Amino acid sequence: MTDSFITFIGIYILTLFKFIAGPVLGFAAGYPPLEIIIVTVLGMMSSVTVFTFLGTKLKKIYQSKFGKSGKIFSKKNRKIVSIWSKYGELGIAFLTPILLTPIGGTLILVSFGTKKRKIFSYMLISGIVWAVFFSFSIDWILSFPFIKDLLG
């Protein structure tokens, strides 16, 4: 395997858990924006796929093991419900790459009973939009001469 492919796989694995890792590490590795977008969306959608199908099972296991007792109205839960009530599935999907992890956003959508097709569609659109935005933003910001001088 070449170093470039190993780097690509490493970035892909990190984007399974944290979306922003794709654009930042992709740029640091010297990938062009299109490759950064591809690896970032692939990583995110891999997590979305796995946790969409496992989410319901994980929820049942968690509830059987720990019961439904616990802090239902935590500060975090209130924020999620507030976003859900204002913006719905699209809002959660839109905010997943920047505020949540791909896993967290998917599990929230699954827990609210969103249909799998909607989860895949909304998360794919959100992932592409944010990957394009971050990839080109990082490329643009780091192209300024004074920033190039700072970075060496």
C-alpha angles and dihedrals in degrees: 000000000000124000090244092057092047089050090049091052091047092052090045091053092049092050088057085072107023122027099202090060089076099060095037098046093036091057091045089052090052098247118156116247094259092057090045090053092048096050092044095050092043091053094047095046092048089058091044091052096048096044095042089061096036097038097084092046092048091050091053092047092048093049093047092048100041102018124222093288118107137086104323097171102048120152091254093049091050091054092049092049090046092053090045094051093047102039108011124202093339092056094052091046092047093051096042097089095046105033106016134037121253087252094048095047092048093049091050091052091046092048091053090053099249113170115255094239091056092047092053094044098046095042092048092051091045092047093050094046094049094041091053092045095048096040095053094037093055091045091049097044094048092050092071110110096230091052091048088053091051092050093046 
